[in-house]
């Protein structure tokens, strides 16, 4: 079986467990209830992730995902020989329905798993954390959609708010906290881990923004420059707009939001980001966030081996290519 997705969210469930467990994951018996629950939770977050991607691709009108046609685009092409009116609309509708179905499947799997877990207090926590983080993600997505269509310049705080809600809660905090709860982490540890996760979520999204411009589409599986075409309000865009001259701002206004943007247009934006030192400033921001993570991490009370494991994940976030 070929898997083209990152699957890091599912892996973070296991990492969250290993950070606080009294017994390492690889030492658990196959029939251990905690191991069974962790496997199911990792599938829950990946099913939910796939559902969100289906909906996200329709909202953004993306045609490529993981190097392949997005589902709604694939369905539209597959229906070409059928006498159907408005095939693009049919493709989008089927994609939305499939996303809904994946959400129902993930919820069903979560409910069944928690009912079988004999720790009632932990089951309540797992349910609360999962649904709260998913709700926060939806709020963040709505903000992202609104800001992308806004003609006004926005504050950095608004950008970081979207990063925190759309990415921090969803991509980092949710899976890590789920695993940590199964391991028996204290409320104080969970609170600190959530705080760390928000900073890591910002790092994760900034790296995503950079890969959208400077990444290799053969590796990322996404078209380069799609954030510019969709006029996504990224921190890269915000800081460039603040630094650019009046003439360069006029040129930028012709590029951001231009759905027909070509490779030369993308290259122009990349050159402007370099010209005004935005890439260097972004690197400094990432270093600052990593330092803050390191300080908070020291308060979690982890063993040195567990702390090293977590720092390996932080390093992965900053050097990943997709």
C-alpha positions, 0 to 999 in steps of 0.5 A: 500500500502506498501512503502519500500523506504525512500521517504525523497526527496519528504518530503524535498520539503515540508520542504524547503517550511516550512522553508521560507513560510509565511503560514505553509504547514498544513494551506494551503487550498487543492485548493492552487496552491502552495500546488498542485505544492509542491505535484507534485514536490515531485512526480517529485523528487521521480520518478526521484529517482526511475529512477536513482535507476533502472540505478544504479542497472544495473551499479553496478550489484546489486541483492537486493534493499529495501529487494527485487530483483532489477528490472533487476534481477526480470525480468531475473527470470520472463523470465525463462520459456520463450525461450529467449537468454541472459535473464540477458541482457534482464532484464538489457535492460528492466530496463534501458528502464523503468528508461528512461520512469520514467524520461520522466514521471517526466519531463512531470509532471514538465512541466505541473505543472510549466505551471499551476503555475502563478508565471512565475519568480519562474517557471523559477527558479524551472526549472533551479534548477531542471535540473542543479541539475540532470545534476550535479548528472549524472556527479557525477555518472560518476565520481563514476563509473570511480573511482570504476574501477580505480586501483590507490589510489585517493585523499580525494578531489575526494571522496568528489567531488563525494559525493557533486555531486552525493548525495549533489545536488540530495538527499538534495539540489534539493528537499530543494531548490524546496520547498524554491523557491515555498515559495518565499525564496530570492536568498541569502537564496537559495545560503546559503541553497545550501551551507548547502545542500552540507555539509548535502549531504556529511553527508548523503553519509558518513552515507550510507557508514557506513550502507553498512558495519555496518547496518542491511541488514533486515532494509537497504534492501541492502546486507552488504559489497557491496561497498567493492565488487564493490571497491567503493572509499569511505572516509572510504576506503581512510582513512583506506588505509592511516592508515593501515600497509603494511601487512594490506594493502596487506590483504585489496587489496585481499578484495576490488573489490572481487565480491566473498567476504564473511561475514568473509571478510566484518568482517575483513574490519570492524575490520580494520576500528576499529583498526585504529580509522577510525570510530572515525575520521569519527564521528569527521568529521560528528560533524565538518560538523554539526557545520558548518551547524549550523553556516550557518543556523543562517544566513538564518534568520529563525524563531526559530520554523523553525530552530528547524524543520531543525535541526530535519532533520539534526539529522535524517540524522545522526541517521537513520538506512536505 
